[in-house]
């Protein structure tokens, strides 16, 4: 199992364990975590799974694709260089302990 910590706007941190290959979005939605909606179910058709990858993990999660960049244009909250669609981050052993920060709004 791979651990992901989700940090809400108020600083509350929730750590979830998920199987390798699960997306950061799937792990959150499967565990009823507030702050990740995942309205499209992970098909990269919305931006309701927007998150900010913690600076310490930014290089390990990879680059955004051009399609992801385009979808982030519709994000409800500010998009930064660390913004990602959490449906596009697949958990792997090298991401055990990943920390992502949640935006104030998703819709």
N, C-alpha and C positions, 0 to 999 in steps of 0.2 A: 504494500500500500504506500501511496505517496501523499505526503501532507502538503496542504495549501492553507495559508492563513489569509483571510479576507479582513481588511481593516476598514471599518465604517467611518463616515465623516466625523463622528463623535469620538473616534479613537478606539472604539470597542473592537477587539480582535476575536475572530472565530476561526478555529482551525478544523479543517475537514480532511479526512483520509479518503482517498479514492484509488481505484485501480489504474495501473498503467494504461495509457491510450484514451482515458477519459479526458474530456476537455475541462478546462477550468469552469466554464459555464455549466456543463452537465453536473459537475460535482456540487456546485452551488444550488442549482435548481433541485436536484435529487435530495438535497438536505434542507429544503425550504429556507434557504438563506435570503433574508431581505437584502435588497440592493442589486441583485442580478435578476433580471426578468426573463431574458431569453425567449422573447415572444415568438420568434421564427423557428425555435427548436434547434438552432445551431446551423442553419443553412446559409448564414451570412446574407440575410435578406433584410436585416434591421440593425439597429445599433443599441438594442436594449440589454446588451451584455457588456457594455463598455466598462473598462476598468483601467487603472493606472498601474503598470508593473512597477514594483519597488525598484528604486535606482540600483540597488545591489544585485538585482536579478535581470535587469534590462537586456544585457548582452546575451544571456543564456536563453531567453525566450524567442530570439530570432527577430527578423525584420518583418514589418507589415507588408503584405502584398498590395498591389495597386487596387485590387478589388476591396480589400479591407480599408485602405485609405479612403476610397470613395464612400463606403458605408459610414465611416466615422464622420463624414461631413454632416450626417443627419443625427449625430449624437445630441442628446438634450443638454449635456453639460460640456464645459470647456474641453477641447481636445489639445493635448500636449504631445511632446515628443515621446512620452512614455505611455500614451494611450494605446490600448489594444482592444480588439473584440475578444472577449474571453472564450468564445466558441472556437477561436482559431489557435488557441494555445493548448496543445495536447500534452498531457502529463507523461513524463518519462523519468527514469531514475535520476538523471542530472538536474531535475527540477524539484526533487524532494526538499521541502522546506520553503518553497516559493511563497512570496508575499505579494499580494495585490491590494491596491487601495480602491475603494468604491467611490464613484461620483455621488454628488448630492442628489441628482435626479437621473432617471433612465427614460422617462416618457415625456 
